[in-house]
Amino acid sequence: METNVGTPDRLVRLVVGAVIGIIGLAVLGGLIEIASAIGVAAVIVGVVLVGTALTRTCLVYSLLGVDTCGRRS
């Protein structure tokens, strides 16, 4: 797959994904009192955001034809 996640988008995904993932782990670890399903969902969302930032490829962007890399065709 071709990269479609630009640098600013990538940095936001890394930071937000890490924060959401840490919150999810805190919920699952019992540090935050919320339903464990929310913790699992937060960990999944965090992993997906960090994964798309690291690979610089987003499937949803591909389906919608979005490219934040700033390349000109």
N, C-alpha and C positions, 0 to 999 in steps of 0.2 A: 504494500500500500504506500501511496505517496504521502509525505508529511503535509498536514494541513493545520497545525497548531503553531502559531507564531510565539515569539519570545515573551511579550507581555502576558498573553493568554497562558503560556506555559508556567510562568512564575506564579500567576494567580492560582492555577490548578494545583501547583505544588504546595503552596501555603495553605489554601483552603482545604485541600485533601488531607494534608497532615493534621491540621487542627480538627477536622471532622473525625478522622481516624482515631486520634488520641482521645477525643470525647467518647467515641464509641467504645474504645477499650476501657476507659474509666467506668462507663456504665456497666460493661460486662464484668469488670473487676469488683463491682459493688461500691466504688467510690462516689458514684452519683446515683441517687435513687430515682430511676426511671425504668419503665418496662424494658426487659432485656431484648425484646424484638426491635426496639428503637436503637439499642446499642449495636445489634447485628447489622441493621440497615445502615447505620452511620459508618461502621467499619467497611462495609461493602462499597458505599459511596466514596469514602476516603481512598480506598485501594484503587477504584476505577479512575478517580481524578488524578492520583499520583501516577498511575500506569499510563494514562493518556498523555500526561506531561512528559514522562520519560521517553515514550516512544514517539512523541510529537505527532500522533495520529489519533483522530477521534472518529469513530464509526458514525456517530450522529451527524457530525459535520460533513462527512462523506455523503451520507444519504440526503442531506439538505443542500449540498453544493457550496458549503461555507469553507473559506480558506483564510485564516488569519496570519499566514506567513508573510504576506506583503509582496509576494512575487507578482510580476506583471507578465501576462501571456503575450 
